Amino acid sequence: MSLRSERSKLSTFLDKPEIDELLREPICEWPIHNHDLICQRYNRIAVFIPFFEYVLFMPSGLRKRAVDQLKLRRGDQVLEVGCGTGRNFPFLRDAVGAEGRIYGVDLSEGMLRRARKLCLRRQWTNFVLIEADAADYAGEEQFDGVLFSFSYNVMPHHRSVLRQAWKQLRPGGRLVIMDARLPPGLLGKLIRPFATCLMKQTLLGNPLIRPWQYHAALVDDFQMQDFRFSSYYVCCGTKPEHDPNNRNLLPPLGHTHK
């Protein structure tokens, strides 16, 4: 299928009524919190992450589906942005094997403490865990895959983080974003008051952010799958092998879509 045909399909997808409705949401009115508050809150809720997955009806197998879309091979290097307590680590380890290397970046020391305990308990020695703002992390490695797992919508400067991760993804590498959103239609309207209140109180993320727009602009083979009445999604794509313009199609920093 030609690139033009793929772009046409993508255009059709982005023109769906539910996408247009989200474009009008007042994303800029979502509260912006500083790093200290975010760290403090996530340090406290680290132990409750499995509970949140249960309460919010996260589909079983969703994490493995997202990792599978990275299409990793044994010996590959992969970066998880906002790795949290390491809920995706078993799947990433299975994908790259003992000879591969998994890098996890997170702002929360409390989250990383639990992730390190998991690695120690499983005797995994090929994990590199970094406590840092992902927008500032610039390793010397070129990654075969980059994963955002319920982290993109949490970051108030998500476009900066995506740019930084994109620079470190090798040509031909895969970018995967897994997250949650308000489902379209009546269901979304019914649960919106509860969802927005919960997200603002816990800082678990802004459900109004639309990462698939930026993601689709970067890759040639964008795909998106919806789960659980379209309240969860996995979007994925490949960084072009030949990109003379260094495909930087993200909007300028400070620009907000409305």
Long-range contacts (C-beta under 8 A, 24 or more apart in sequence): 3-220, 6-220, 6-221, 6-222, 10-216, 10-222, 13-224, 14-213, 14-216, 17-184, 18-184, 18-185, 18-230, 19-210, 21-184, 22-181, 22-208, 22-210, 23-210, 23-257, 23-258, 24-258, 25-208, 26-208, 26-258, 27-206, 27-208, 27-209, 27-256, 27-257, 27-258, 28-256, 28-258, 30-200, 30-206, 30-208, 31-200, 32-156, 33-156, 33-203, 35-107, 35-133, 37-203, 38-107, 38-108, 38-154, 38-203, 39-107, 39-108, 39-109, 39-110, 41-202, 41-203, 42-84, 42-107, 42-108, 42-110, 42-111, 42-203, 43-108, 43-109, 43-110, 43-111, 44-110, 45-202, 46-84, 46-85, 46-108, 46-110, 46-111, 46-113, 46-114, 47-114, 49-84, 49-85, 49-87, 50-87, 52-202, 52-204, 53-87, 56-180, 57-228, 57-231, 58-180, 58-228, 58-232, 59-227, 59-228, 59-232, 62-178, 62-227, 62-232, 62-234, 63-87, 63-88, 63-91, 63-149, 63-178, 64-91, 65-178, 65-225, 65-234, 66-147, 66-149, 66-176, 66-178, 66-234, 66-236, 67-91, 67-92, 67-95, 67-147, 67-176, 68-95, 69-174, 69-176, 69-223, 69-234, 69-236, 70-95, 70-144, 70-145, 70-147, 70-174, 70-176, 70-236, 71-145, 71-174, 72-96, 72-100, 72-144, 72-145, 72-174, 73-144, 74-99, 74-100, 75-99, 75-100, 76-100, 76-144, 76-145, 77-101, 77-102, 77-103, 77-141, 77-142, 77-143, 77-144, 78-102, 78-103, 78-143, 78-144, 78-145, 78-146, 78-147, 79-103, 79-104, 79-105, 79-139, 79-141, 79-143, 79-145, 79-146, 79-147, 79-165, 79-168, 79-169, 80-104, 80-105, 80-146, 80-147, 80-148, 80-149, 81-105, 81-134, 81-146, 81-147, 81-148, 81-151, 81-152, 81-161, 81-165, 82-106, 82-107, 82-134, 82-148, 82-149, 82-150, 82-151, 82-152, 82-154, 82-155, 83-111, 83-112, 83-115, 83-129, 83-149, 83-151, 84-108, 84-111, 84-115, 84-149, 84-150, 84-151, 85-111, 85-114, 85-115, 85-118, 86-114, 86-115, 86-118, 86-119, 87-149, 88-147, 88-149, 89-115, 89-118, 89-119, 89-122, 89-124, 89-127, 90-122, 92-147, 93-122, 93-124, 93-126, 93-127, 96-126, 98-125, 98-126, 99-126, 100-126, 101-126, 101-127, 101-128, 101-141, 102-126, 102-127, 102-128, 103-127, 103-128, 103-129, 103-130, 103-139, 103-141, 103-143, 104-128, 104-129, 104-130, 105-129, 105-130, 105-132, 105-134, 105-137, 106-130, 106-131, 106-132, 106-134, 107-131, 107-132, 107-133, 107-134, 134-161, 134-164, 134-165, 135-160, 135-161, 135-164, 136-164, 137-164, 138-164, 138-167, 138-168, 139-168, 141-168, 142-168, 142-169, 142-170, 142-173, 143-168, 143-169, 143-170, 143-173, 144-170, 144-173, 144-174, 145-169, 145-173, 145-174, 145-175, 145-176, 146-173, 146-174, 146-175, 146-176, 147-176, 147-177, 147-178, 148-176, 148-177, 148-178, 148-179, 148-211, 149-178, 149-179, 150-178, 150-179, 150-180, 150-204, 150-205, 151-179, 152-177, 152-179, 152-205, 152-209, 152-211, 153-179, 153-180, 153-181, 153-205, 153-206, 153-207, 153-209, 153-211, 154-203, 154-204, 154-205, 154-206, 158-209, 158-211, 159-214, 159-250, 159-251, 159-253, 160-253, 162-211, 162-214, 162-215, 162-250, 163-248, 163-250, 166-218, 166-239, 166-248, 169-239, 170-239, 171-239, 171-240, 171-241, 171-242, 171-243, 172-238, 172-239, 172-241, 173-238, 173-239, 174-236, 174-237, 174-238, 174-239, 175-215, 175-218, 175-219, 175-236, 175-237, 175-238, 175-239, 176-234, 176-235, 176-236, 177-211, 177-212, 177-215, 177-234, 177-235, 177-236, 178-232, 178-233, 178-234, 179-205, 179-211, 179-232, 179-233, 180-205, 180-207, 180-231, 180-232, 180-233, 181-207, 181-208, 181-209, 181-210, 181-230, 181-231, 181-232, 181-233, 182-207, 182-208, 182-231, 183-229, 183-230, 183-231, 184-230, 187-229, 187-231, 210-257, 211-235, 213-257, 214-249, 214-250, 214-251, 217-249, 217-250, 218-247, 218-249, 218-250
